[in-house]
Amino acid sequence: AASGDPRAQRTLADMYRNLGRYQDAEPIYSRMLTANPNDWRLHFARGAARERLGRWPEAEADLRRALELSPDQPEVLNYLGYSWVDRGEHLEEGLSMIRRAVELPPTSAAIIDSLGWAYFRMGEYAQALEHVERAVELYPADATLNDHLGDVYWRLGRRIEARFQWQRALTLEPDDRAAIDAKLPNGLAPPP
């Protein structure tokens, strides 16, 4: 990457992002965008890094730009739509984007889960269940998917199944173990 080879720089930035070293990845993507301002992949990658760094306004701008440059990318549609829904912003637009991402190939458990999670955040638990269960069927070894399924089960009054899914999520190296641990004794707080 130090040689200036664009492929090596991109590989390094992607490796940093995959390792959770977003603060190292973001400036590399920024430098690369100077030379390639219309590369949707770079805008998407930098947006994802910025979102993880807690720099949401900049992340949102990058994700919107990636979508302008390539409007039918399921990863971008899903990332921006899920981010909005999870933040409680632009719910209908986010749901619409995730629906579109689900229609596009390839079939992705993460994208299907996003659709279920959007319905969950909107209080439509029966619809959420269909999609989140499907996501877990496609990728049962994902902590986030199992955690989401536990949340859906809880809202549907299926307490034993909810706790089972949360316990399963804990065995799969979740990002936020403390949040799942907190649900086990008393479940979820009432919905807002």
GROMACS elastic network, one bead per residue, 0.5 to 0.9 nm:
[ bonds ]
;  ai    aj funct       b0    kb
    1     4     6  0.55387   500
    1     5     6  0.58329   500
    1     6     6  0.73721   500
    1     7     6  0.78928   500
    1    10     6  0.80783   500
    1    11     6  0.81748   500
    1    12     6  0.67882   500
    2     5     6  0.75699   500
    2     8     6  0.83586   500
    2     9     6  0.76643   500
    3     6     6  0.89355   500
    3     8     6  0.84280   500
    3     9     6  0.87716   500
    4     7     6  0.87611   500
    4     8     6  0.76594   500
    4     9     6  0.69386   500
    5     8     6  0.53465   500
    5     9     6  0.62176   500
    5    10     6  0.87060   500
    6     9     6  0.50243   500
    6    10     6  0.60716   500
    6    11     6  0.84986   500
    6    32     6  0.75237   500
    7    10     6  0.50977   500
    7    11     6  0.60723   500
    7    12     6  0.85546   500
    8    11     6  0.50212   500
    8    12     6  0.61015   500
    8    13     6  0.85817   500
    9    12     6  0.51079   500
    9    13     6  0.61516   500
    9    14     6  0.85384   500
    9    28     6  0.69981   500
    9    29     6  0.84311   500
    9    32     6  0.80422   500
   10    13     6  0.51162   500
   10    14     6  0.60372   500
   10    15     6  0.84715   500
   10    28     6  0.76679   500
   10    29     6  0.73947   500
   10    32     6  0.79692   500
   10    42     6  0.85563   500
   11    14     6  0.50968   500
   11    15     6  0.60517   500
   11    16     6  0.85944   500
   12    15     6  0.50443   500
   12    16     6  0.61914   500
   12    17     6  0.86123   500
   12    25     6  0.76230   500
   12    28     6  0.83413   500
   13    16     6  0.51022   500
   13    17     6  0.61941   500
   13    18     6  0.86259   500
   13    21     6  0.89778   500
   13    22     6  0.85607   500
   13    24     6  0.72745   500
   13    26     6  0.74077   500
   13    27     6  0.85730   500
   13    28     6  0.59978   500
   13    29     6  0.67241   500
   13    45     6  0.87888   500
   14    17     6  0.50031   500
   14    18     6  0.60665   500
   14    19     6  0.85226   500
   14    25     6  0.68757   500
   14    29     6  0.89837   500
   14    45     6  0.77814   500
   15    18     6  0.50568   500
   15    19     6  0.61343   500
   15    20     6  0.86294   500
   15    21     6  0.83811   500
   15    25     6  0.79756   500
   16    19     6  0.51079   500
   16    20     6  0.62791   500
   16    22     6  0.63691   500
   16    23     6  0.84304   500
   16    24     6  0.62954   500
   16    25     6  0.53008   500
   16    26     6  0.89475   500
   17    20     6  0.50904   500
   17    21     6  0.54208   500
   17    22     6  0.51507   500
   17    23     6  0.85109   500
   17    24     6  0.78559   500
   17    25     6  0.56497   500
   17    26     6  0.82132   500
   17    45     6  0.81786   500
   17    48     6  0.85016   500
   17    49     6  0.65589   500
   18    21     6  0.74300   500
   18    22     6  0.84061   500
   19    22     6  0.80649   500
   20    23     6  0.85241   500
   20    25     6  0.88963   500
   20    49     6  0.85695   500
   20    52     6  0.84330   500
   21    24     6  0.55347   500
   21    25     6  0.64486   500
   21    26     6  0.88808   500
   21    49     6  0.85298   500
   22    26     6  0.59084   500
   22    27     6  0.89917   500
   22    46     6  0.87979   500
   22    48     6  0.86036   500
   22    49     6  0.50421   500
   22    50     6  0.72682   500
   22    52     6  0.68933   500
   22    53     6  0.65602   500
   23    26     6  0.56696   500
   23    27     6  0.73575   500
   23    49     6  0.75593   500
   23    50     6  0.82656   500
   23    53     6  0.70587   500
   24    27     6  0.64231   500
   24    28     6  0.72357   500
   25    28     6  0.54653   500
   25    29     6  0.64240   500
   25    30     6  0.88112   500
   25    45     6  0.87734   500
   25    46     6  0.76581   500
   25    49     6  0.69564   500
   26    29     6  0.52439   500
   26    30     6  0.62214   500
   26    31     6  0.87995   500
   26    45     6  0.82279   500
   26    46     6  0.55570   500
   26    47     6  0.84591   500
   26    48     6  0.89897   500
   26    49     6  0.58977   500
   26    50     6  0.68093   500
   27    31     6  0.61958   500
   27    32     6  0.85726   500
   27    46     6  0.83979   500
   28    31     6  0.51874   500
   28    32     6  0.62126   500
   28    33     6  0.86200   500
   28    46     6  0.87145   500
   29    32     6  0.50411   500
   29    33     6  0.60962   500
   29    34     6  0.87998   500
   29    42     6  0.61151   500
   29    43     6  0.78136   500
   29    45     6  0.73074   500
   29    46     6  0.56716   500
   30    33     6  0.51212   500
   30    34     6  0.66044   500
   30    42     6  0.82106   500
   30    43     6  0.85887   500
   30    46     6  0.71167   500
   31    34     6  0.53262   500
   31    35     6  0.72763   500
   31    36     6  0.89754   500
   32    35     6  0.55303   500
   32    36     6  0.61648   500
   32    37     6  0.80627   500
   32    42     6  0.75491   500
   33    38     6  0.76973   500
   33    39     6  0.73236   500
   33    42     6  0.65618   500
   33    43     6  0.74954   500
   34    37     6  0.58039   500
   36    39     6  0.57006   500
   36    42     6  0.82233   500
   37    40     6  0.82814   500
   37    42     6  0.83455   500
   37    43     6  0.82251   500
   38    41     6  0.88750   500
   38    42     6  0.84452   500
   38    43     6  0.82429   500
   38    65     6  0.87043   500
   38    66     6  0.83026   500
   38    69     6  0.67684   500
   39    42     6  0.55543   500
   39    43     6  0.66602   500
   39    44     6  0.88270   500
   39    66     6  0.76188   500
   39    69     6  0.74992   500
   40    43     6  0.51130   500
   40    44     6  0.60572   500
   40    45     6  0.85668   500
   40    62     6  0.88224   500
   40    63     6  0.86212   500
   40    65     6  0.72427   500
   40    67     6  0.72813   500
   40    68     6  0.82451   500
   40    69     6  0.56769   500
   40    70     6  0.63664   500
   41    44     6  0.50450   500
   41    45     6  0.60662   500
   41    46     6  0.85099   500
   41    66     6  0.69000   500
   42    45     6  0.50801   500
   42    46     6  0.59797   500
   42    47     6  0.82585   500
   42    62     6  0.87763   500
   42    66     6  0.79546   500
   43    46     6  0.52287   500
   43    47     6  0.58695   500
   43    48     6  0.85106   500
   43    59     6  0.88046   500
   43    61     6  0.88144   500
   43    62     6  0.50487   500
   43    63     6  0.63861   500
   43    64     6  0.86607   500
   43    65     6  0.67148   500
   43    66     6  0.53129   500
   44    47     6  0.50202   500
   44    48     6  0.61432   500
   44    49     6  0.86400   500
   44    59     6  0.85533   500
   44    62     6  0.62837   500
   44    63     6  0.54251   500
   44    64     6  0.86590   500
   44    65     6  0.81628   500
   44    66     6  0.55782   500
   44    67     6  0.83696   500
   44    75     6  0.85985   500
   44    76     6  0.66165   500
   44    79     6  0.88561   500
   45    48     6  0.51405   500
   45    49     6  0.62593   500
   45    50     6  0.86144   500
   45    62     6  0.85813   500
   45    63     6  0.86082   500
   46    49     6  0.50168   500
   46    50     6  0.60261   500
   46    51     6  0.84684   500
   46    59     6  0.72468   500
   46    62     6  0.69041   500
   46    63     6  0.84327   500
   47    50     6  0.50532   500
   47    51     6  0.60195   500
   47    52     6  0.86116   500
   47    55     6  0.89343   500
   47    56     6  0.84638   500
   47    58     6  0.70809   500
   47    60     6  0.66588   500
   47    61     6  0.75477   500
   47    63     6  0.54958   500
   47    64     6  0.89833   500
   47    66     6  0.87057   500
   48    51     6  0.50952   500
   48    52     6  0.63332   500
   48    53     6  0.86792   500
   48    59     6  0.65339   500
   48    60     6  0.89586   500
   48    62     6  0.84689   500
   48    63     6  0.78235   500
   48    79     6  0.79755   500
   49    52     6  0.52065   500
   49    53     6  0.62744   500
   49    54     6  0.88631   500
   49    55     6  0.87913   500
   49    59     6  0.76188   500
   50    54     6  0.63630   500
   50    55     6  0.51905   500
   50    56     6  0.67138   500
   50    57     6  0.88373   500
   50    58     6  0.67355   500
   50    59     6  0.50209   500
   50    60     6  0.87160   500
   50    62     6  0.87653   500
   51    54     6  0.51952   500
   51    55     6  0.54767   500
   51    56     6  0.52038   500
   51    57     6  0.84565   500
   51    58     6  0.79024   500
   51    59     6  0.51346   500
   51    60     6  0.77429   500
   51    83     6  0.87777   500
   52    55     6  0.74392   500
   52    56     6  0.83718   500
   52    59     6  0.87434   500
   53    56     6  0.81213   500
   54    57     6  0.89297   500
   54    59     6  0.85301   500
   55    58     6  0.57857   500
   55    59     6  0.61341   500
   55    60     6  0.86805   500
   56    60     6  0.58372   500
   56    61     6  0.84425   500
   57    60     6  0.51851   500
   57    61     6  0.62863   500
   57    62     6  0.87759   500
   58    61     6  0.51309   500
   58    62     6  0.63064   500
   58    63     6  0.86890   500
   59    62     6  0.51347   500
   59    63     6  0.61502   500
   59    64     6  0.85429   500
   60    63     6  0.50817   500
   60    64     6  0.60294   500
   60    65     6  0.84826   500
   60    80     6  0.71959   500
   60    83     6  0.87956   500
   61    64     6  0.51392   500
   61    65     6  0.61246   500
   61    66     6  0.86345   500
   62    65     6  0.50494   500
   62    66     6  0.61492   500
   62    67     6  0.86136   500
   63    66     6  0.50404   500
   63    67     6  0.62327   500
   63    68     6  0.86592   500
   63    76     6  0.66339   500
   63    77     6  0.86014   500
   63    79     6  0.79361   500
   63    80     6  0.62856   500
   64    67     6  0.50581   500
   64    68     6  0.62148   500
   64    69     6  0.87194   500
   64    76     6  0.84819   500
   64    80     6  0.76575   500
   65    69     6  0.62427   500
   65    70     6  0.85981   500
   66    69     6  0.51779   500
   66    70     6  0.61245   500
   66    71     6  0.76724   500
   66    73     6  0.87426   500
   66    76     6  0.70426   500
   67    70     6  0.50672   500
   67    72     6  0.74849   500
   67    73     6  0.72915   500
   67    76     6  0.63719   500
   67    77     6  0.71400   500
   67    80     6  0.89512   500
   68    71     6  0.56452   500
   70    73     6  0.61507   500
   70    76     6  0.87098   500
   71    74     6  0.86383   500
   71    76     6  0.82394   500
   71    77     6  0.78126   500
   72    75     6  0.88814   500
   72    76     6  0.81676   500
   72    77     6  0.74378   500
   72   100     6  0.82890   500
   72   101     6  0.77620   500
   72   104     6  0.78155   500
   73    76     6  0.54754   500
   73    77     6  0.62246   500
   73    78     6  0.85465   500
   73   101     6  0.73821   500
   73   104     6  0.81189   500
   74    77     6  0.50619   500
   74    78     6  0.58697   500
   74    79     6  0.83816   500
   74    97     6  0.86901   500
   74    98     6  0.80534   500
   74   100     6  0.75341   500
   74   102     6  0.73231   500
   74   103     6  0.85381   500
   74   104     6  0.63120   500
   74   105     6  0.76865   500
   74   106     6  0.83416   500
   74   111     6  0.79963   500
   75    78     6  0.51757   500
   75    79     6  0.59781   500
   75    80     6  0.85778   500
   75   101     6  0.72654   500
   75   111     6  0.78987   500
   76    79     6  0.51000   500
   76    80     6  0.60630   500
   76    81     6  0.81428   500
   76   101     6  0.83503   500
   77    80     6  0.56065   500
   77    81     6  0.58138   500
   77    82     6  0.82472   500
   77    94     6  0.82978   500
   77    97     6  0.52875   500
   77    98     6  0.60565   500
   77    99     6  0.88866   500
   77   100     6  0.74172   500
   77   101     6  0.57562   500
   78    81     6  0.51006   500
   78    82     6  0.56673   500
   78    83     6  0.81770   500
   78    94     6  0.82545   500
   78    97     6  0.65791   500
   78    98     6  0.50467   500
   78    99     6  0.85334   500
   78   100     6  0.84905   500
   78   101     6  0.59084   500
   78   102     6  0.83187   500
   78   110     6  0.86381   500
   78   111     6  0.60692   500
   78   114     6  0.70360   500
   78   115     6  0.85475   500
   79    82     6  0.52939   500
   79    83     6  0.59712   500
   79    84     6  0.85850   500
   79    98     6  0.83861   500
   79   111     6  0.86002   500
   79   114     6  0.87163   500
   80    83     6  0.50844   500
   80    84     6  0.61849   500
   80    85     6  0.86346   500
   80    94     6  0.71219   500
   80    97     6  0.79650   500
   80    98     6  0.85494   500
   81    84     6  0.52619   500
   81    85     6  0.62256   500
   81    86     6  0.85339   500
   81    90     6  0.83616   500
   81    91     6  0.81279   500
   81    93     6  0.72011   500
   81    95     6  0.63169   500
   81    96     6  0.77426   500
   81    97     6  0.54704   500
   81    98     6  0.56339   500
   81   114     6  0.82633   500
   81   118     6  0.85814   500
   82    85     6  0.50836   500
   82    86     6  0.58553   500
   82    87     6  0.83497   500
   82    94     6  0.64219   500
   82    95     6  0.78077   500
   82    97     6  0.85660   500
   82    98     6  0.70292   500
   82   111     6  0.87125   500
   82   114     6  0.58667   500
   82   115     6  0.79386   500
   82   117     6  0.79691   500
   82   118     6  0.70211   500
   83    86     6  0.51625   500
   83    87     6  0.60454   500
   83    88     6  0.84964   500
   83    89     6  0.83029   500
   83    94     6  0.79576   500
   84    87     6  0.51390   500
   84    88     6  0.60563   500
   84    90     6  0.58567   500
   84    91     6  0.65443   500
   84    93     6  0.84489   500
   84    94     6  0.58143   500
   84    95     6  0.88264   500
   85    89     6  0.57847   500
   85    90     6  0.67909   500
   85    91     6  0.51841   500
   85    92     6  0.83739   500
   85    93     6  0.87921   500
   85    94     6  0.58399   500
   85    95     6  0.72087   500
   85   114     6  0.88822   500
   85   117     6  0.80802   500
   85   118     6  0.57728   500
   85   121     6  0.69277   500
   85   122     6  0.84255   500
   86    89     6  0.76183   500
   86    91     6  0.87200   500
   86   117     6  0.80030   500
   86   118     6  0.74268   500
   86   121     6  0.71717   500
   87    90     6  0.87948   500
   87    91     6  0.89166   500
   88    91     6  0.63639   500
   88   121     6  0.76829   500
   88   122     6  0.88411   500
   89    92     6  0.87467   500
   89    93     6  0.89003   500
   89    94     6  0.80050   500
   90    93     6  0.54161   500
   90    94     6  0.58527   500
   90    95     6  0.84682   500
   91    94     6  0.50769   500
   91    95     6  0.60015   500
   91    96     6  0.85100   500
   91   118     6  0.76810   500
   91   121     6  0.86485   500
   91   122     6  0.77073   500
   92    95     6  0.50927   500
   92    96     6  0.61314   500
   92    97     6  0.86542   500
   93    96     6  0.50333   500
   93    97     6  0.62136   500
   93    98     6  0.86813   500
   94    97     6  0.51134   500
   94    98     6  0.62445   500
   94    99     6  0.86079   500
   94   118     6  0.78329   500
   95    98     6  0.51523   500
   95    99     6  0.61147   500
   95   100     6  0.86129   500
   95   114     6  0.87555   500
   95   115     6  0.68161   500
   95   118     6  0.60301   500
   95   119     6  0.78145   500
   96    99     6  0.50932   500
   96   100     6  0.62672   500
   96   101     6  0.86995   500
   97   100     6  0.50994   500
   97   101     6  0.62389   500
   97   102     6  0.87733   500
   98   102     6  0.62429   500
   98   103     6  0.87520   500
   98   111     6  0.70562   500
   98   112     6  0.82036   500
   98   114     6  0.67677   500
   98   115     6  0.57110   500
   98   118     6  0.81995   500
   99   102     6  0.51913   500
   99   103     6  0.65385   500
   99   111     6  0.88335   500
   99   112     6  0.86079   500
   99   115     6  0.64619   500
  100   103     6  0.51939   500
  100   104     6  0.66707   500
  101   104     6  0.53246   500
  101   105     6  0.80674   500
  101   111     6  0.68859   500
  101   112     6  0.86031   500
  101   115     6  0.89795   500
  102   105     6  0.75620   500
  102   106     6  0.84206   500
  102   107     6  0.69949   500
  102   108     6  0.76642   500
  102   111     6  0.61484   500
  102   112     6  0.61520   500
  102   115     6  0.77026   500
  103   106     6  0.87124   500
  103   107     6  0.82492   500
  104   107     6  0.74616   500
  105   108     6  0.81010   500
  107   110     6  0.89548   500
  107   111     6  0.78132   500
  107   112     6  0.79004   500
  108   111     6  0.52725   500
  108   112     6  0.62446   500
  108   113     6  0.85235   500
  108   135     6  0.78172   500
  108   138     6  0.79391   500
  108   139     6  0.88496   500
  109   112     6  0.50989   500
  109   113     6  0.59916   500
  109   114     6  0.85296   500
  109   132     6  0.85805   500
  109   134     6  0.75555   500
  109   136     6  0.71035   500
  109   137     6  0.82427   500
  109   138     6  0.56708   500
  109   139     6  0.60677   500
  109   145     6  0.83645   500
  110   113     6  0.50450   500
  110   114     6  0.61920   500
  110   115     6  0.88641   500
  110   135     6  0.67574   500
  110   139     6  0.84437   500
  110   145     6  0.76899   500
  111   115     6  0.65084   500
  111   116     6  0.88045   500
  111   135     6  0.81196   500
  112   115     6  0.52238   500
  112   116     6  0.64777   500
  112   117     6  0.86534   500
  112   131     6  0.58587   500
  112   132     6  0.68549   500
  112   134     6  0.73174   500
  112   135     6  0.56179   500
  113   117     6  0.59504   500
  113   118     6  0.84836   500
  113   128     6  0.84951   500
  113   131     6  0.60513   500
  113   133     6  0.82004   500
  113   134     6  0.78219   500
  113   135     6  0.53076   500
  113   136     6  0.80100   500
  113   145     6  0.66380   500
  113   148     6  0.80588   500
  114   118     6  0.60496   500
  114   119     6  0.86508   500
  114   131     6  0.83989   500
  114   132     6  0.80552   500
  114   135     6  0.89958   500
  115   118     6  0.51096   500
  115   119     6  0.64661   500
  115   120     6  0.86587   500
  115   128     6  0.73750   500
  115   131     6  0.66195   500
  115   132     6  0.79010   500
  116   119     6  0.51866   500
  116   120     6  0.61711   500
  116   121     6  0.87164   500
  116   125     6  0.84125   500
  116   127     6  0.68932   500
  116   129     6  0.66041   500
  116   130     6  0.72143   500
  116   132     6  0.50886   500
  116   133     6  0.85900   500
  116   135     6  0.85960   500
  116   148     6  0.86890   500
  116   152     6  0.89604   500
  117   121     6  0.60883   500
  117   122     6  0.84960   500
  117   128     6  0.62416   500
  117   129     6  0.89355   500
  117   131     6  0.82682   500
  117   132     6  0.72338   500
  117   148     6  0.71978   500
  117   152     6  0.86293   500
  118   121     6  0.51691   500
  118   122     6  0.62797   500
  118   123     6  0.87538   500
  118   124     6  0.86143   500
  118   128     6  0.74588   500
  119   122     6  0.50314   500
  119   123     6  0.62912   500
  119   124     6  0.50141   500
  119   125     6  0.65060   500
  119   126     6  0.84697   500
  119   127     6  0.62792   500
  119   129     6  0.87285   500
  119   131     6  0.89905   500
  120   123     6  0.50832   500
  120   124     6  0.54674   500
  120   125     6  0.52375   500
  120   126     6  0.84628   500
  120   127     6  0.78205   500
  120   128     6  0.52468   500
  120   129     6  0.81917   500
  120   148     6  0.89212   500
  120   151     6  0.85760   500
  120   152     6  0.68493   500
  120   155     6  0.88199   500
  121   124     6  0.75300   500
  121   125     6  0.85100   500
  121   128     6  0.88380   500
  122   125     6  0.81931   500
  123   126     6  0.88951   500
  123   128     6  0.85714   500
  123   155     6  0.88335   500
  123   191     6  0.80946   500
  124   127     6  0.56959   500
  124   128     6  0.62285   500
  124   129     6  0.88808   500
  125   129     6  0.60721   500
  125   130     6  0.88983   500
  125   152     6  0.61980   500
  125   153     6  0.84128   500
  125   155     6  0.68037   500
  125   156     6  0.66673   500
  126   129     6  0.52075   500
  126   130     6  0.68496   500
  126   152     6  0.82898   500
  126   156     6  0.75329   500
  127   130     6  0.55394   500
  127   131     6  0.69617   500
  127   132     6  0.89268   500
  128   131     6  0.55341   500
  128   132     6  0.60675   500
  128   133     6  0.84027   500
  128   149     6  0.88030   500
  128   152     6  0.69050   500
  129   132     6  0.52617   500
  129   133     6  0.58026   500
  129   134     6  0.82990   500
  129   149     6  0.72185   500
  129   152     6  0.61437   500
  129   153     6  0.75372   500
  129   156     6  0.88091   500
  130   133     6  0.55752   500
  130   134     6  0.63230   500
  130   135     6  0.88625   500
  131   134     6  0.50524   500
  131   135     6  0.62036   500
  131   136     6  0.87648   500
  132   136     6  0.62971   500
  132   137     6  0.86147   500
  132   145     6  0.69967   500
  132   146     6  0.84216   500
  132   148     6  0.70715   500
  132   149     6  0.58347   500
  132   152     6  0.80543   500
  133   136     6  0.51774   500
  133   137     6  0.62284   500
  133   138     6  0.87407   500
  133   145     6  0.85626   500
  133   146     6  0.87217   500
  133   149     6  0.65672   500
  134   138     6  0.63017   500
  134   139     6  0.87077   500
  135   138     6  0.51220   500
  135   139     6  0.61764   500
  135   140     6  0.77638   500
  135   145     6  0.68572   500
  135   146     6  0.89852   500
  136   139     6  0.50326   500
  136   141     6  0.78386   500
  136   142     6  0.75716   500
  136   145     6  0.58976   500
  136   146     6  0.64841   500
  136   149     6  0.77625   500
  137   140     6  0.56648   500
  139   142     6  0.62121   500
  139   145     6  0.79938   500
  140   143     6  0.82972   500
  140   145     6  0.76416   500
  140   146     6  0.73247   500
  141   145     6  0.83369   500
  141   146     6  0.80632   500
  141   169     6  0.83509   500
  141   172     6  0.65184   500
  142   145     6  0.55034   500
  142   146     6  0.64239   500
  142   147     6  0.86989   500
  142   169     6  0.73061   500
  142   172     6  0.64671   500
  142   173     6  0.85289   500
  142   174     6  0.81646   500
  143   146     6  0.52547   500
  143   147     6  0.60429   500
  143   148     6  0.85994   500
  143   166     6  0.85214   500
  143   168     6  0.75596   500
  143   170     6  0.69157   500
  143   171     6  0.77538   500
  143   172     6  0.50928   500
  143   173     6  0.64828   500
  143   174     6  0.50963   500
  143   175     6  0.79986   500
  144   148     6  0.60884   500
  144   149     6  0.85546   500
  144   169     6  0.69130   500
  144   172     6  0.88287   500
  144   174     6  0.66357   500
  144   175     6  0.79719   500
  145   148     6  0.51291   500
  145   149     6  0.62140   500
  145   150     6  0.86849   500
  145   169     6  0.79582   500
  146   149     6  0.50007   500
  146   150     6  0.62298   500
  146   151     6  0.87191   500
  146   165     6  0.54379   500
  146   166     6  0.66113   500
  146   167     6  0.88878   500
  146   168     6  0.68681   500
  146   169     6  0.53134   500
  146   172     6  0.89880   500
  147   150     6  0.50759   500
  147   151     6  0.63849   500
  147   152     6  0.88168   500
  147   162     6  0.84418   500
  147   165     6  0.61754   500
  147   166     6  0.52407   500
  147   167     6  0.85263   500
  147   168     6  0.80782   500
  147   169     6  0.55629   500
  147   170     6  0.84487   500
  147   174     6  0.86436   500
  147   180     6  0.72997   500
  148   151     6  0.50337   500
  148   152     6  0.62968   500
  148   153     6  0.86523   500
  148   165     6  0.84230   500
  148   166     6  0.84423   500
  149   152     6  0.50853   500
  149   153     6  0.61396   500
  149   154     6  0.85633   500
  149   161     6  0.89254   500
  149   162     6  0.71358   500
  149   165     6  0.65734   500
  149   166     6  0.82064   500
  150   153     6  0.51152   500
  150   154     6  0.61563   500
  150   155     6  0.87736   500
  150   158     6  0.88112   500
  150   159     6  0.84709   500
  150   161     6  0.68470   500
  150   163     6  0.64396   500
  150   164     6  0.73650   500
  150   166     6  0.55645   500
  150   167     6  0.89834   500
  150   169     6  0.87722   500
  151   154     6  0.51002   500
  151   155     6  0.63950   500
  151   156     6  0.87417   500
  151   162     6  0.63563   500
  151   163     6  0.89150   500
  151   165     6  0.85435   500
  151   166     6  0.81813   500
  151   187     6  0.82675   500
  151   188     6  0.72567   500
  152   155     6  0.52498   500
  152   156     6  0.63229   500
  152   157     6  0.88116   500
  152   158     6  0.85461   500
  152   162     6  0.75025   500
  153   156     6  0.50676   500
  153   157     6  0.63419   500
  153   159     6  0.66349   500
  153   160     6  0.85438   500
  153   161     6  0.63974   500
  153   163     6  0.87469   500
  153   165     6  0.86970   500
  154   157     6  0.51380   500
  154   158     6  0.53568   500
  154   159     6  0.52439   500
  154   160     6  0.83977   500
  154   161     6  0.78310   500
  154   162     6  0.52635   500
  154   163     6  0.81313   500
  154   187     6  0.69696   500
  154   188     6  0.70919   500
  155   158     6  0.74158   500
  155   159     6  0.84461   500
  155   162     6  0.88636   500
  155   188     6  0.79632   500
  155   190     6  0.86787   500
  155   191     6  0.85034   500
  156   159     6  0.81977   500
  157   160     6  0.88817   500
  157   162     6  0.86515   500
  158   161     6  0.56464   500
  158   162     6  0.61762   500
  158   163     6  0.89085   500
  159   163     6  0.62813   500
  159   164     6  0.85977   500
  159   187     6  0.78960   500
  160   163     6  0.53322   500
  160   164     6  0.62208   500
  160   165     6  0.87759   500
  161   165     6  0.62300   500
  161   166     6  0.86740   500
  162   165     6  0.52436   500
  162   166     6  0.62868   500
  162   167     6  0.86436   500
  162   184     6  0.87506   500
  162   187     6  0.81726   500
  163   166     6  0.50552   500
  163   167     6  0.60619   500
  163   168     6  0.84466   500
  163   183     6  0.80623   500
  163   184     6  0.60316   500
  163   185     6  0.87639   500
  163   187     6  0.78026   500
  164   167     6  0.51638   500
  164   168     6  0.61208   500
  164   169     6  0.86233   500
  165   169     6  0.60711   500
  165   170     6  0.86505   500
  166   170     6  0.63459   500
  166   171     6  0.89539   500
  166   180     6  0.62766   500
  166   181     6  0.80047   500
  166   183     6  0.78020   500
  166   184     6  0.71220   500
  167   170     6  0.51252   500
  167   171     6  0.67645   500
  167   180     6  0.81131   500
  167   181     6  0.83411   500
  167   184     6  0.78197   500
  168   171     6  0.52847   500
  168   172     6  0.68295   500
  169   172     6  0.52301   500
  169   173     6  0.72460   500
  169   174     6  0.64464   500
  169   177     6  0.86663   500
  169   180     6  0.79072   500
  170   173     6  0.60583   500
  170   174     6  0.60928   500
  170   177     6  0.65162   500
  170   180     6  0.71942   500
  170   181     6  0.79237   500
  171   174     6  0.78436   500
  173   176     6  0.86464   500
  173   177     6  0.76402   500
  174   177     6  0.55495   500
  174   180     6  0.84177   500
  176   179     6  0.55911   500
  176   180     6  0.68609   500
  176   181     6  0.89200   500
  177   180     6  0.53316   500
  177   181     6  0.61152   500
  177   182     6  0.86538   500
  178   182     6  0.61122   500
  178   183     6  0.88401   500
  179   182     6  0.52099   500
  179   183     6  0.67274   500
  180   183     6  0.52722   500
  180   184     6  0.68365   500
  181   184     6  0.55605   500
  181   185     6  0.79542   500
  182   185     6  0.67660   500
  182   186     6  0.77123   500
  182   187     6  0.77531   500
  182   188     6  0.87928   500
  183   186     6  0.58135   500
  183   188     6  0.59309   500
  183   189     6  0.87369   500
  184   187     6  0.56633   500
  184   188     6  0.87208   500
  186   189     6  0.81201   500
  188   191     6  0.80681   500
  189   192     6  0.86080   500
